[in-house]
């Protein structure tokens, strides 16, 4: 019974880890999009002082 209980909980943990992995992949995609957007927005501002 202890082994069965352990297997059931480890199965749930594996499912949670897989969900977590998918969530992290989605979050990483959002993070990289935000970084790209910030770079695009920051570029003109950082170029202006260099030219003046």
C-alpha positions, 0 to 999 in steps of 0.5 A: 500500500505504501508503494502504491501510494508513492507511485500515485503521488509520483504520477501526479508530480510528473503530471505537474512537472509536465504542466510546469514545463509547458508553462515555463516554455510559454513564459520564456517565449513571452520573456524573449518577446518582451526583451525584443520589444524593449530593445526595439524601444530603447534603441532610438533613445540610446542612439540619440545621445551618441549622435549629439 
